[in-house]
Amino acid sequence: MKRYYTFLMIALAGFVISCSKENSDLDQKKKQLQEYQNEAAELKVKMDELSTEIAQLDPEFARSERKAVLVTTTQPKTGTFTHYVEVTGSVLSKKNVNISAEVAGRIQEVKAMEGMRVRKGEELAVIDAESVDRNIDELKGQLELATTIFEKQQRLWDQQIGTEVQFLEAKNRMENLEKSLATLNIQKDRTVVRAPFDGTVESVMVRLGELVQAGSSMFNFVGESDLYIEGDVSEKYVGVLQQGDSVQVVFPSIDKQLDTKVTAVGAVINPNNRTFKVEVFLPRMDLVKPNMLSVLRINDYQNKEAIVVPSYLILQDNQGDYVFVVENDTAKKKYVKRGMTQRDDTEIMEGLDGSETLIDKGFREVGNNARVNISR
């Protein structure tokens, strides 16, 4: 047992000595690293001071020492620049009407349903014509008698028998009855309510068996033709938009687009929203329906020799708007004068001639006179 404890003590002593030696080596290495870091910091200060002195004596050396910024480039667009006023419009119909009863009576039949598309002259409803039929039968009997009397009176008058007054009275009575019968026939025809033109029944306002009076609204009816678009334009465009100006119309719901013209410009400003009405011609199109929303892009400005750059490339400082261009692998500020902006493009009125190389990606990382490396 003694021998075992002796061996254990020797082993522990060896382990302690070993650990002490390792800790001593680690401390030495840390001390040496700290010395190297101090030397590097002193050397960096000396290098910066020396670079500054050389740069003051040799500007070309200073430019070569700057770290280049990796960028991409683009060219200004040249050509036609078109600006549009965009407003929301609604499809309307000049044939949006309420169809009313022309005679009084009880609804005998309703043939139309909401949403039904019908042709001109097609029956929508029928009003009971019993009283009109009785009056027609009565007048036909009276007219038959009056016609017989007139014919006999005419034969007598041709033989110069009887007076002229008798002949004229017989003729007048017959003609008045003919006119009254024609009027009743018209009334009977009006007991059948028909579509005034091709269109769609938007709403039905009567029911079977209901009693209607002359002038009572029965149907709301919208024609398929004579559609147009109406939009509200801000008053700041008064005098800018004219009748005949070209318009692009976009229907987002059906993903369709067409080119058309302004047909009318309102003369009155709405005091509630400070806008005026603009009416745009709409040719017949499939799927386009009254009250459908549209976007009107009205052309109010065009320059056929414009210089255009992406709007996001234009920056601003105390001196004004500018873009970065590349000259001899160096970024340079070019101050510009903006024109109009359309979507993501801006017209440049002054400052560029169109031949410049603009910095695109990386334009926010560069500064004036910074070295750049163009990515190919």
TINUMAR-823302 format. One record per residue (C-alpha): residue number from 1; residue in three letters; chain; x, y, z. Coordinates in nm, 2 decimals. Each point is the difference from the previous one (the first is absolute). Layout:
! TINUMAR-823302
[paro NUM; 'ALA'; 'A'; [X; Y; Z]]
...
! end
This chain:
! TINUMAR-823302
[paro 1; 'MET'; 'A'; [0.00; 0.00; 0.00]]
[paro 2; 'LYS'; 'A'; [0.29; 0.23; 0.09]]
[paro 3; 'ARG'; 'A'; [0.15; -0.05; -0.34]]
[paro 4; 'TYR'; 'A'; [-0.33; 0.09; -0.17]]
[paro 5; 'TYR'; 'A'; [-0.03; 0.33; 0.19]]
[paro 6; 'THR'; 'A'; [0.36; 0.08; -0.09]]
[paro 7; 'PHE'; 'A'; [-0.06; -0.06; -0.37]]
[paro 8; 'LEU'; 'A'; [-0.32; 0.22; 0.01]]
[paro 9; 'MET'; 'A'; [0.19; 0.29; 0.16]]
[paro 10; 'ILE'; 'A'; [0.27; -0.01; -0.26]]
[paro 11; 'ALA'; 'A'; [-0.26; 0.00; -0.28]]
[paro 12; 'LEU'; 'A'; [-0.18; 0.30; 0.15]]
[paro 13; 'ALA'; 'A'; [0.32; 0.19; 0.04]]
[paro 14; 'GLY'; 'A'; [0.09; -0.06; -0.36]]
[paro 15; 'PHE'; 'A'; [-0.35; 0.12; -0.12]]
[paro 16; 'VAL'; 'A'; [0.03; 0.32; 0.20]]
[paro 17; 'ILE'; 'A'; [0.34; 0.07; -0.14]]
[paro 18; 'SER'; 'A'; [-0.12; -0.06; -0.35]]
[paro 19; 'CYS'; 'A'; [-0.31; 0.23; 0.04]]
[paro 20; 'SER'; 'A'; [0.22; 0.27; 0.15]]
[paro 21; 'LYS'; 'A'; [0.23; -0.02; -0.30]]
[paro 22; 'GLU'; 'A'; [-0.29; 0.02; -0.25]]
[paro 23; 'ASN'; 'A'; [-0.15; 0.31; 0.17]]
[paro 24; 'SER'; 'A'; [0.34; 0.16; -0.01]]
[paro 25; 'ASP'; 'A'; [0.03; -0.06; -0.38]]
[paro 26; 'LEU'; 'A'; [-0.36; 0.13; -0.06]]
[paro 27; 'ASP'; 'A'; [0.07; 0.32; 0.19]]
[paro 28; 'GLN'; 'A'; [0.32; 0.05; -0.20]]
[paro 29; 'LYS'; 'A'; [-0.19; -0.04; -0.33]]
[paro 30; 'LYS'; 'A'; [-0.27; 0.25; 0.11]]
[paro 31; 'LYS'; 'A'; [0.27; 0.25; 0.10]]
[paro 32; 'GLN'; 'A'; [0.18; -0.04; -0.34]]
[paro 33; 'LEU'; 'A'; [-0.33; 0.05; -0.19]]
[paro 34; 'GLN'; 'A'; [-0.07; 0.32; 0.19]]
[paro 35; 'GLU'; 'A'; [0.35; 0.13; -0.09]]
[paro 36; 'TYR'; 'A'; [-0.06; -0.08; -0.37]]
[paro 37; 'GLN'; 'A'; [-0.34; 0.18; 0.01]]
[paro 38; 'ASN'; 'A'; [0.15; 0.31; 0.15]]
[paro 39; 'GLU'; 'A'; [0.27; 0.00; -0.26]]
[paro 40; 'ALA'; 'A'; [-0.26; -0.04; -0.28]]
[paro 41; 'ALA'; 'A'; [-0.20; 0.29; 0.13]]
[paro 42; 'GLU'; 'A'; [0.30; 0.23; 0.02]]
[paro 43; 'LEU'; 'A'; [0.10; -0.11; -0.36]]
[paro 44; 'LYS'; 'A'; [-0.36; 0.07; -0.13]]
[paro 45; 'VAL'; 'A'; [0.02; 0.35; 0.14]]
[paro 46; 'LYS'; 'A'; [0.33; 0.06; -0.16]]
[paro 47; 'MET'; 'A'; [-0.12; -0.14; -0.34]]
[paro 48; 'ASP'; 'A'; [-0.31; 0.23; 0.01]]
[paro 49; 'GLU'; 'A'; [0.21; 0.30; 0.08]]
[paro 50; 'LEU'; 'A'; [0.24; -0.08; -0.28]]
[paro 51; 'SER'; 'A'; [-0.29; -0.06; -0.25]]
[paro 52; 'THR'; 'A'; [-0.15; 0.33; 0.08]]
[paro 53; 'GLU'; 'A'; [0.33; 0.18; -0.05]]
[paro 54; 'ILE'; 'A'; [0.05; -0.18; -0.34]]
[paro 55; 'ALA'; 'A'; [-0.36; 0.08; -0.11]]
[paro 56; 'GLN'; 'A'; [0.06; 0.37; 0.06]]
[paro 57; 'LEU'; 'A'; [0.31; -0.01; -0.22]]
[paro 58; 'ASP'; 'A'; [-0.15; -0.24; -0.26]]
[paro 59; 'PRO'; 'A'; [-0.38; 0.01; -0.06]]
[paro 60; 'GLU'; 'A'; [0.02; -0.28; -0.26]]
[paro 61; 'PHE'; 'A'; [0.14; -0.23; 0.27]]
[paro 62; 'ALA'; 'A'; [-0.30; 0.09; 0.23]]
[paro 63; 'ARG'; 'A'; [-0.25; -0.10; -0.27]]
[paro 64; 'SER'; 'A'; [0.18; -0.33; -0.06]]
[paro 65; 'GLU'; 'A'; [0.00; -0.08; 0.37]]
[paro 66; 'ARG'; 'A'; [-0.38; 0.05; 0.05]]
[paro 67; 'LYS'; 'A'; [-0.19; -0.32; 0.01]]
[paro 68; 'ALA'; 'A'; [-0.22; -0.05; -0.31]]
[paro 69; 'VAL'; 'A'; [-0.38; -0.05; 0.05]]
[paro 70; 'LEU'; 'A'; [-0.16; -0.27; -0.21]]
[paro 71; 'VAL'; 'A'; [-0.29; 0.14; -0.21]]
[paro 72; 'THR'; 'A'; [-0.21; -0.06; -0.30]]
[paro 73; 'THR'; 'A'; [-0.09; 0.26; -0.26]]
[paro 74; 'THR'; 'A'; [-0.28; 0.10; -0.23]]
[paro 75; 'GLN'; 'A'; [-0.06; 0.25; -0.28]]
[paro 76; 'PRO'; 'A'; [-0.26; 0.28; 0.00]]
[paro 77; 'LYS'; 'A'; [-0.29; -0.06; -0.24]]
[paro 78; 'THR'; 'A'; [-0.05; 0.23; -0.29]]
[paro 79; 'GLY'; 'A'; [-0.30; 0.04; -0.21]]
[paro 80; 'THR'; 'A'; [-0.37; 0.06; 0.06]]
[paro 81; 'PHE'; 'A'; [-0.12; 0.07; 0.35]]
[paro 82; 'THR'; 'A'; [-0.37; 0.00; 0.07]]
[paro 83; 'HIS'; 'A'; [-0.17; 0.11; 0.31]]
[paro 84; 'TYR'; 'A'; [-0.35; -0.11; 0.10]]
[paro 85; 'VAL'; 'A'; [-0.26; 0.12; 0.25]]
[paro 86; 'GLU'; 'A'; [-0.14; -0.31; 0.17]]
[paro 87; 'VAL'; 'A'; [-0.36; 0.02; 0.14]]
[paro 88; 'THR'; 'A'; [-0.26; -0.26; 0.09]]
[paro 89; 'GLY'; 'A'; [-0.30; -0.02; -0.23]]
[paro 90; 'SER'; 'A'; [-0.33; -0.18; -0.01]]
[paro 91; 'VAL'; 'A'; [-0.17; -0.15; -0.30]]
[paro 92; 'LEU'; 'A'; [-0.34; 0.16; -0.05]]
[paro 93; 'SER'; 'A'; [-0.28; -0.04; -0.26]]
[paro 94; 'LYS'; 'A'; [-0.19; 0.27; -0.18]]
[paro 95; 'LYS'; 'A'; [-0.28; -0.26; -0.02]]
[paro 96; 'ASN'; 'A'; [-0.05; -0.06; 0.37]]
[paro 97; 'VAL'; 'A'; [-0.38; 0.05; 0.04]]
[paro 98; 'ASN'; 'A'; [-0.30; -0.08; 0.21]]
[paro 99; 'ILE'; 'A'; [-0.27; -0.17; -0.21]]
[paro 100; 'SER'; 'A'; [-0.34; 0.12; 0.12]]
[paro 101; 'ALA'; 'A'; [-0.36; -0.12; -0.06]]
[paro 102; 'GLU'; 'A'; [-0.18; 0.20; -0.27]]
[paro 103; 'VAL'; 'A'; [-0.35; -0.12; 0.09]]
[paro 104; 'ALA'; 'A'; [-0.17; -0.08; 0.33]]
[paro 105; 'GLY'; 'A'; [-0.08; -0.36; 0.08]]
[paro 106; 'ARG'; 'A'; [0.09; -0.32; 0.18]]
[paro 107; 'ILE'; 'A'; [0.32; -0.19; -0.07]]
[paro 108; 'GLN'; 'A'; [-0.11; -0.31; -0.19]]
[paro 109; 'GLU'; 'A'; [0.35; -0.14; -0.08]]
[paro 110; 'VAL'; 'A'; [0.36; 0.09; 0.09]]
[paro 111; 'LYS'; 'A'; [0.24; -0.16; -0.26]]
[paro 112; 'ALA'; 'A'; [0.32; 0.18; 0.10]]
[paro 113; 'MET'; 'A'; [0.24; -0.09; 0.28]]
[paro 114; 'GLU'; 'A'; [0.28; 0.20; 0.15]]
[paro 115; 'GLY'; 'A'; [0.32; -0.05; -0.20]]
[paro 116; 'MET'; 'A'; [-0.18; -0.11; -0.31]]
[paro 117; 'ARG'; 'A'; [0.14; 0.12; -0.33]]
[paro 118; 'VAL'; 'A'; [-0.27; 0.08; -0.25]]
[paro 119; 'ARG'; 'A'; [-0.03; 0.14; -0.36]]
[paro 120; 'LYS'; 'A'; [-0.18; 0.30; -0.11]]
[paro 121; 'GLY'; 'A'; [-0.38; -0.06; -0.01]]
[paro 122; 'GLU'; 'A'; [0.01; -0.31; 0.21]]
[paro 123; 'GLU'; 'A'; [-0.29; -0.03; 0.25]]
[paro 124; 'LEU'; 'A'; [0.08; 0.08; 0.37]]
[paro 125; 'ALA'; 'A'; [-0.35; 0.00; 0.15]]
[paro 126; 'VAL'; 'A'; [-0.36; 0.00; -0.09]]
[paro 127; 'ILE'; 'A'; [-0.27; 0.22; 0.16]]
[paro 128; 'ASP'; 'A'; [-0.37; -0.12; 0.00]]
[paro 129; 'ALA'; 'A'; [-0.17; 0.15; -0.30]]
[paro 130; 'GLU'; 'A'; [-0.36; -0.12; 0.07]]
[paro 131; 'SER'; 'A'; [-0.15; 0.35; 0.03]]
[paro 132; 'VAL'; 'A'; [0.18; 0.11; -0.32]]
[paro 133; 'ASP'; 'A'; [-0.13; -0.30; -0.19]]
[paro 134; 'ARG'; 'A'; [-0.36; 0.07; 0.11]]
[paro 135; 'ASN'; 'A'; [0.04; 0.36; -0.12]]
[paro 136; 'ILE'; 'A'; [0.14; -0.12; -0.33]]
[paro 137; 'ASP'; 'A'; [-0.29; -0.24; -0.06]]
[paro 138; 'GLU'; 'A'; [-0.25; 0.28; 0.08]]
[paro 139; 'LEU'; 'A'; [0.17; 0.25; -0.24]]
[paro 140; 'LYS'; 'A'; [0.02; -0.26; -0.28]]
[paro 141; 'GLY'; 'A'; [-0.38; -0.04; 0.02]]
[paro 142; 'GLN'; 'A'; [-0.05; 0.38; -0.01]]
[paro 143; 'LEU'; 'A'; [0.25; 0.04; -0.28]]
[paro 144; 'GLU'; 'A'; [-0.17; -0.27; -0.20]]
[paro 145; 'LEU'; 'A'; [-0.33; 0.18; 0.03]]
[paro 146; 'ALA'; 'A'; [0.16; 0.34; -0.07]]
[paro 147; 'THR'; 'A'; [0.17; -0.14; -0.31]]
[paro 148; 'THR'; 'A'; [-0.33; -0.14; -0.14]]
[paro 149; 'ILE'; 'A'; [-0.18; 0.34; 0.06]]
[paro 150; 'PHE'; 'A'; [0.29; 0.18; -0.17]]
[paro 151; 'GLU'; 'A'; [-0.01; -0.22; -0.30]]
[paro 152; 'LYS'; 'A'; [-0.37; 0.04; -0.04]]
[paro 153; 'GLN'; 'A'; [0.02; 0.38; 0.05]]
[paro 154; 'GLN'; 'A'; [0.28; 0.01; -0.26]]
[paro 155; 'ARG'; 'A'; [-0.21; -0.18; -0.26]]
[paro 156; 'LEU'; 'A'; [-0.29; 0.25; 0.06]]
[paro 157; 'TRP'; 'A'; [0.24; 0.29; -0.02]]
[paro 158; 'ASP'; 'A'; [0.14; -0.13; -0.33]]
[paro 159; 'GLN'; 'A'; [-0.36; 0.00; -0.13]]
[paro 160; 'GLN'; 'A'; [-0.04; 0.35; 0.14]]
[paro 161; 'ILE'; 'A'; [-0.26; -0.12; 0.26]]
[paro 162; 'GLY'; 'A'; [0.02; 0.13; 0.35]]
[paro 163; 'THR'; 'A'; [0.21; 0.29; 0.14]]
[paro 164; 'GLU'; 'A'; [0.37; 0.04; 0.01]]
[paro 165; 'VAL'; 'A'; [-0.02; 0.04; 0.38]]
[paro 166; 'GLN'; 'A'; [-0.14; -0.35; 0.04]]
[paro 167; 'PHE'; 'A'; [0.28; -0.14; -0.22]]
[paro 168; 'LEU'; 'A'; [0.27; 0.18; 0.20]]
[paro 169; 'GLU'; 'A'; [-0.14; -0.10; 0.33]]
[paro 170; 'ALA'; 'A'; [-0.01; -0.37; -0.10]]
[paro 171; 'LYS'; 'A'; [0.36; 0.03; -0.13]]
[paro 172; 'ASN'; 'A'; [0.12; 0.18; 0.31]]
[paro 173; 'ARG'; 'A'; [-0.15; -0.26; 0.24]]
[paro 174; 'MET'; 'A'; [0.16; -0.29; -0.19]]
[paro 175; 'GLU'; 'A'; [0.34; 0.17; 0.00]]
[paro 176; 'ASN'; 'A'; [-0.02; 0.08; 0.37]]
[paro 177; 'LEU'; 'A'; [-0.09; -0.36; 0.09]]
[paro 178; 'GLU'; 'A'; [0.29; -0.12; -0.22]]
[paro 179; 'LYS'; 'A'; [0.24; 0.22; 0.20]]
[paro 180; 'SER'; 'A'; [-0.14; -0.11; 0.33]]
[paro 181; 'LEU'; 'A'; [0.04; -0.36; -0.10]]
[paro 182; 'ALA'; 'A'; [0.36; 0.06; -0.11]]
[paro 183; 'THR'; 'A'; [0.07; 0.16; 0.34]]
[paro 184; 'LEU'; 'A'; [-0.14; -0.30; 0.19]]
[paro 185; 'ASN'; 'A'; [0.21; -0.23; -0.21]]
[paro 186; 'ILE'; 'A'; [0.31; 0.20; 0.10]]
[paro 187; 'GLN'; 'A'; [-0.11; -0.02; 0.36]]
[paro 188; 'LYS'; 'A'; [-0.04; -0.38; -0.03]]
[paro 189; 'ASP'; 'A'; [0.34; -0.02; -0.16]]
[paro 190; 'ARG'; 'A'; [0.14; 0.19; 0.30]]
[paro 191; 'THR'; 'A'; [-0.13; -0.26; 0.24]]
[paro 192; 'VAL'; 'A'; [0.29; -0.21; -0.12]]
[paro 193; 'VAL'; 'A'; [0.32; 0.15; 0.15]]
[paro 194; 'ARG'; 'A'; [0.29; -0.05; -0.24]]
[paro 195; 'ALA'; 'A'; [0.38; 0.07; 0.01]]
[paro 196; 'PRO'; 'A'; [0.08; 0.33; -0.17]]
[paro 197; 'PHE'; 'A'; [0.34; -0.12; -0.11]]
[paro 198; 'ASP'; 'A'; [0.25; -0.28; 0.05]]
[paro 199; 'GLY'; 'A'; [0.11; -0.02; 0.36]]
[paro 200; 'THR'; 'A'; [-0.02; -0.15; 0.34]]
[paro 201; 'VAL'; 'A'; [-0.28; 0.00; 0.26]]
[paro 202; 'GLU'; 'A'; [0.17; 0.14; 0.31]]
[paro 203; 'SER'; 'A'; [-0.30; -0.02; 0.23]]
[paro 204; 'VAL'; 'A'; [-0.37; -0.10; 0.00]]
[paro 205; 'MET'; 'A'; [-0.22; 0.23; 0.20]]
[paro 206; 'VAL'; 'A'; [-0.34; -0.17; -0.05]]
[paro 207; 'ARG'; 'A'; [-0.16; -0.33; 0.09]]
[paro 208; 'LEU'; 'A'; [-0.26; -0.22; -0.16]]
[paro 209; 'GLY'; 'A'; [-0.35; 0.12; 0.08]]
[paro 210; 'GLU'; 'A'; [0.11; 0.34; 0.12]]
[paro 211; 'LEU'; 'A'; [-0.21; 0.30; -0.11]]
[paro 212; 'VAL'; 'A'; [0.20; 0.27; -0.18]]
[paro 213; 'GLN'; 'A'; [-0.08; 0.35; -0.11]]
[paro 214; 'ALA'; 'A'; [0.12; 0.18; -0.31]]
[paro 215; 'GLY'; 'A'; [0.35; 0.13; 0.08]]
[paro 216; 'SER'; 'A'; [0.08; -0.26; 0.26]]
[paro 217; 'SER'; 'A'; [0.36; -0.13; -0.02]]
[paro 218; 'MET'; 'A'; [0.01; -0.37; -0.10]]
[paro 219; 'PHE'; 'A'; [0.36; -0.08; -0.10]]
[paro 220; 'ASN'; 'A'; [0.35; 0.15; 0.02]]
[paro 221; 'PHE'; 'A'; [0.15; -0.06; -0.34]]
[paro 222; 'VAL'; 'A'; [0.36; 0.06; -0.12]]
[paro 223; 'GLY'; 'A'; [0.09; 0.00; -0.37]]
[paro 224; 'GLU'; 'A'; [0.30; -0.19; -0.14]]
[paro 225; 'SER'; 'A'; [0.10; 0.28; -0.23]]
[paro 226; 'ASP'; 'A'; [0.09; 0.37; 0.05]]
[paro 227; 'LEU'; 'A'; [0.23; -0.08; 0.29]]
[paro 228; 'TYR'; 'A'; [0.25; 0.26; 0.12]]
[paro 229; 'ILE'; 'A'; [0.24; 0.05; 0.29]]
[paro 230; 'GLU'; 'A'; [-0.02; 0.29; 0.24]]
[paro 231; 'GLY'; 'A'; [0.27; 0.11; 0.24]]
[paro 232; 'ASP'; 'A'; [0.08; 0.28; 0.24]]
[paro 233; 'VAL'; 'A'; [0.32; 0.20; -0.07]]
[paro 234; 'SER'; 'A'; [0.17; 0.24; 0.24]]
[paro 235; 'GLU'; 'A'; [-0.06; 0.37; -0.07]]
[paro 236; 'LYS'; 'A'; [0.38; 0.05; -0.04]]
[paro 237; 'TYR'; 'A'; [-0.04; -0.15; -0.35]]
[paro 238; 'VAL'; 'A'; [-0.25; 0.26; -0.11]]
[paro 239; 'GLY'; 'A'; [0.12; 0.12; -0.34]]
[paro 240; 'VAL'; 'A'; [0.24; -0.29; -0.04]]
[paro 241; 'LEU'; 'A'; [-0.25; -0.27; -0.10]]
[paro 242; 'GLN'; 'A'; [-0.19; 0.08; -0.32]]
[paro 243; 'GLN'; 'A'; [-0.27; -0.18; -0.21]]
[paro 244; 'GLY'; 'A'; [0.17; -0.24; -0.24]]
[paro 245; 'ASP'; 'A'; [0.30; -0.08; 0.23]]
[paro 246; 'SER'; 'A'; [0.11; -0.36; -0.02]]
[paro 247; 'VAL'; 'A'; [-0.09; -0.23; 0.29]]
[paro 248; 'GLN'; 'A'; [0.12; -0.35; 0.10]]
[paro 249; 'VAL'; 'A'; [-0.28; -0.19; 0.19]]
[paro 250; 'VAL'; 'A'; [0.09; -0.29; 0.22]]
[paro 251; 'PHE'; 'A'; [-0.27; -0.24; 0.14]]
[paro 252; 'PRO'; 'A'; [0.18; -0.17; 0.29]]
[paro 253; 'SER'; 'A'; [-0.28; -0.25; 0.07]]
[paro 254; 'ILE'; 'A'; [0.01; -0.15; -0.35]]
[paro 255; 'ASP'; 'A'; [0.37; 0.08; -0.08]]
[paro 256; 'LYS'; 'A'; [-0.08; 0.19; -0.32]]
[paro 257; 'GLN'; 'A'; [0.13; 0.33; -0.14]]
[paro 258; 'LEU'; 'A'; [-0.10; 0.23; -0.29]]
[paro 259; 'ASP'; 'A'; [0.09; 0.33; -0.15]]
[paro 260; 'THR'; 'A'; [-0.27; 0.26; -0.05]]
[paro 261; 'LYS'; 'A'; [-0.08; 0.38; 0.02]]
[paro 262; 'VAL'; 'A'; [-0.14; 0.26; 0.24]]
[paro 263; 'THR'; 'A'; [-0.34; 0.09; -0.13]]
[paro 264; 'ALA'; 'A'; [-0.11; 0.26; 0.25]]
[paro 265; 'VAL'; 'A'; [0.16; 0.21; 0.27]]
[paro 266; 'GLY'; 'A'; [-0.22; 0.14; 0.28]]
[paro 267; 'ALA'; 'A'; [-0.03; 0.38; 0.04]]
[paro 268; 'VAL'; 'A'; [-0.09; 0.00; 0.37]]
[paro 269; 'ILE'; 'A'; [0.23; -0.08; 0.31]]
[paro 270; 'ASN'; 'A'; [-0.16; -0.22; 0.26]]
[paro 271; 'PRO'; 'A'; [0.04; 0.21; 0.33]]
[paro 272; 'ASN'; 'A'; [0.00; -0.32; 0.21]]
[paro 273; 'ASN'; 'A'; [0.31; -0.17; -0.15]]
[paro 274; 'ARG'; 'A'; [0.14; 0.28; -0.23]]
[paro 275; 'THR'; 'A'; [-0.03; -0.21; -0.31]]
[paro 276; 'PHE'; 'A'; [-0.16; 0.02; -0.34]]
[paro 277; 'LYS'; 'A'; [-0.16; -0.27; -0.22]]
[paro 278; 'VAL'; 'A'; [0.17; -0.16; -0.30]]
[paro 279; 'GLU'; 'A'; [-0.19; -0.22; -0.24]]
[paro 280; 'VAL'; 'A'; [0.19; -0.26; -0.21]]
[paro 281; 'PHE'; 'A'; [-0.14; -0.19; -0.30]]
[paro 282; 'LEU'; 'A'; [-0.03; -0.37; 0.05]]
[paro 283; 'PRO'; 'A'; [-0.04; -0.23; -0.30]]
[paro 284; 'ARG'; 'A'; [-0.20; -0.31; 0.04]]
[paro 285; 'MET'; 'A'; [0.21; -0.27; 0.18]]
[paro 286; 'ASP'; 'A'; [-0.08; -0.35; 0.13]]
[paro 287; 'LEU'; 'A'; [-0.02; -0.03; 0.38]]
[paro 288; 'VAL'; 'A'; [-0.02; 0.37; 0.06]]
[paro 289; 'LYS'; 'A'; [-0.31; 0.09; 0.20]]
[paro 290; 'PRO'; 'A'; [-0.15; 0.32; 0.14]]
[paro 291; 'ASN'; 'A'; [0.14; 0.11; 0.34]]
[paro 292; 'MET'; 'A'; [0.32; -0.20; -0.06]]
[paro 293; 'LEU'; 'A'; [0.31; 0.18; 0.14]]
[paro 294; 'SER'; 'A'; [0.28; 0.11; -0.23]]
[paro 295; 'VAL'; 'A'; [0.32; 0.20; 0.01]]
[paro 296; 'LEU'; 'A'; [0.03; 0.29; -0.25]]
[paro 297; 'ARG'; 'A'; [0.36; 0.09; -0.10]]
[paro 298; 'ILE'; 'A'; [-0.05; 0.34; -0.18]]
[paro 299; 'ASN'; 'A'; [0.30; 0.12; -0.20]]
[paro 300; 'ASP'; 'A'; [0.07; 0.36; 0.11]]
[paro 301; 'TYR'; 'A'; [0.37; 0.04; -0.09]]
[paro 302; 'GLN'; 'A'; [0.24; -0.14; -0.26]]
[paro 303; 'ASN'; 'A'; [0.37; 0.07; -0.09]]
[paro 304; 'LYS'; 'A'; [0.14; -0.19; -0.30]]
[paro 305; 'GLU'; 'A'; [0.36; 0.09; 0.08]]
[paro 306; 'ALA'; 'A'; [0.01; -0.07; 0.37]]
[paro 307; 'ILE'; 'A'; [0.28; -0.13; 0.23]]
[paro 308; 'VAL'; 'A'; [-0.15; -0.24; 0.26]]
[paro 309; 'VAL'; 'A'; [0.16; -0.17; 0.30]]
[paro 310; 'PRO'; 'A'; [-0.14; -0.23; 0.26]]
[paro 311; 'SER'; 'A'; [-0.15; 0.21; 0.28]]
[paro 312; 'TYR'; 'A'; [0.17; -0.19; 0.28]]
[paro 313; 'LEU'; 'A'; [0.35; 0.10; -0.13]]
[paro 314; 'ILE'; 'A'; [-0.07; 0.37; 0.07]]
[paro 315; 'LEU'; 'A'; [0.14; 0.11; 0.34]]
[paro 316; 'GLN'; 'A'; [-0.02; 0.34; 0.17]]
[paro 317; 'ASP'; 'A'; [0.23; 0.22; 0.21]]
[paro 318; 'ASN'; 'A'; [0.01; 0.37; 0.09]]
[paro 319; 'GLN'; 'A'; [0.09; 0.10; -0.35]]
[paro 320; 'GLY'; 'A'; [-0.29; -0.19; -0.17]]
[paro 321; 'ASP'; 'A'; [-0.06; -0.33; -0.18]]
[paro 322; 'TYR'; 'A'; [0.29; -0.20; -0.14]]
[paro 323; 'VAL'; 'A'; [0.09; -0.34; -0.14]]
[paro 324; 'PHE'; 'A'; [0.34; -0.19; 0.01]]
[paro 325; 'VAL'; 'A'; [0.17; -0.06; -0.33]]
[paro 326; 'VAL'; 'A'; [0.33; -0.18; -0.08]]
[paro 327; 'GLU'; 'A'; [0.29; 0.20; -0.13]]
[paro 328; 'ASN'; 'A'; [0.34; -0.18; -0.03]]
[paro 329; 'ASP'; 'A'; [-0.10; -0.26; 0.26]]
[paro 330; 'THR'; 'A'; [-0.10; 0.27; 0.24]]
[paro 331; 'ALA'; 'A'; [-0.35; 0.09; 0.13]]
[paro 332; 'LYS'; 'A'; [-0.10; 0.36; -0.08]]
[paro 333; 'LYS'; 'A'; [-0.30; 0.20; 0.12]]
[paro 334; 'LYS'; 'A'; [-0.20; 0.14; -0.29]]
[paro 335; 'TYR'; 'A'; [-0.26; 0.26; 0.11]]
[paro 336; 'VAL'; 'A'; [-0.32; -0.02; -0.20]]
[paro 337; 'LYS'; 'A'; [-0.33; 0.18; -0.04]]
[paro 338; 'ARG'; 'A'; [-0.31; -0.23; 0.02]]
[paro 339; 'GLY'; 'A'; [-0.29; 0.00; -0.24]]
[paro 340; 'MET'; 'A'; [-0.31; -0.21; 0.03]]
[paro 341; 'THR'; 'A'; [-0.01; -0.34; 0.16]]
[paro 342; 'GLN'; 'A'; [-0.20; -0.29; -0.15]]
[paro 343; 'ARG'; 'A'; [-0.01; -0.32; 0.21]]
[paro 344; 'ASP'; 'A'; [0.37; -0.09; 0.05]]
[paro 345; 'ASP'; 'A'; [0.15; 0.24; -0.25]]
[paro 346; 'THR'; 'A'; [0.09; 0.37; 0.03]]
[paro 347; 'GLU'; 'A'; [0.07; 0.24; -0.28]]
[paro 348; 'ILE'; 'A'; [0.33; 0.19; 0.03]]
[paro 349; 'MET'; 'A'; [-0.03; 0.36; -0.13]]
[paro 350; 'GLU'; 'A'; [0.36; 0.11; 0.07]]
[paro 351; 'GLY'; 'A'; [0.33; -0.15; 0.11]]
[paro 352; 'LEU'; 'A'; [0.02; -0.31; -0.23]]
[paro 353; 'ASP'; 'A'; [0.04; -0.04; -0.37]]
[paro 354; 'GLY'; 'A'; [-0.08; -0.38; -0.01]]
[paro 355; 'SER'; 'A'; [0.35; -0.13; -0.06]]
[paro 356; 'GLU'; 'A'; [0.09; -0.03; 0.37]]
[paro 357; 'THR'; 'A'; [0.06; -0.33; 0.18]]
[paro 358; 'LEU'; 'A'; [-0.22; 0.00; 0.31]]
[paro 359; 'ILE'; 'A'; [0.08; -0.20; 0.31]]
[paro 360; 'ASP'; 'A'; [-0.28; -0.23; 0.07]]
[paro 361; 'LYS'; 'A'; [0.05; -0.27; 0.27]]
[paro 362; 'GLY'; 'A'; [0.23; 0.14; 0.27]]
[paro 363; 'PHE'; 'A'; [-0.09; 0.36; -0.07]]
[paro 364; 'ARG'; 'A'; [-0.07; 0.06; 0.38]]
[paro 365; 'GLU'; 'A'; [0.34; -0.14; 0.10]]
[paro 366; 'VAL'; 'A'; [0.21; 0.23; -0.21]]
[paro 367; 'GLY'; 'A'; [0.10; 0.37; 0.06]]
[paro 368; 'ASN'; 'A'; [0.12; 0.27; -0.22]]
[paro 369; 'ASN'; 'A'; [0.35; -0.09; -0.15]]
[paro 370; 'ALA'; 'A'; [-0.02; -0.35; 0.14]]
[paro 371; 'ARG'; 'A'; [0.17; -0.28; -0.19]]
[paro 372; 'VAL'; 'A'; [-0.24; -0.25; -0.16]]
[paro 373; 'ASN'; 'A'; [0.04; -0.35; -0.14]]
[paro 374; 'ILE'; 'A'; [-0.27; -0.07; -0.26]]
[paro 375; 'SER'; 'A'; [-0.14; -0.35; 0.01]]
[paro 376; 'ARG'; 'A'; [-0.02; -0.15; -0.34]]
! end
